[in-house]
Amino acid sequence: MSIHQHPTKQPLARSPSLPWGEVAPEPQSGGFVRFALGDRMVTYAASDLRRWEHVLSESEVLLISAGGDLVKVEGVRLAEVRVALENGRLRELRQSPRKLGLGDGPLVRRITINPA
């Protein structure tokens, strides 16, 4: 016998986090996005994220206008982060562990937040 989650109920366990952050299983309205900066966590209401620009190059940059700030994310293979942001599913973004090098997913090298 197996136990199945009721289709209209939220799962009791959180989704496993990824090395670079957390993504909600479904879009969340009225949610938040948190940026982990090593020494602090900065959280914005999802409605404060007004614009983002993904600059493709050898070392990619994702620029996010959040409130009165500019969040700059540097790394490689950032398309998955951008798609989670576009779909309202991004919950937390953090630098990838240094030991995490090659792989298929995003590698977030640096996150900075400055006044716009």
Steps between C-alpha positions, in 0.01 A plus 500: 500500500632844413400841627431768243475875555152643441511685164367828644730506804852640517768235566608470862869483414684785330649445159868410518720805455747531216867597549422848361163563668140397549220483245133457594323209329227736377478878444433690821296821495582756766824320580857607550850452359798473736863565405770343719809722506727303731480735796128584466172409337308763300133431427272685258129461444457332163295802391813721551687319222424727206746405228780256429751474223705190418828592331639199316877469468769260616433620854129583517338782697141522621401858595186530713325827594356438846342785693754781474792259465689330220580135567787369289540123468817374331553141390445252221194313372267752670206429267340267759513780759347746251218259411419440868490879546276547195262227618471639855665190649838633619506508882871526587819561307846445647857453386574146393748314721859541374545124472209491256667560168388318193149378450182569314331749733567865578820604671453826692843650561404832657196703609522872575230752591545873444263799502366554146 
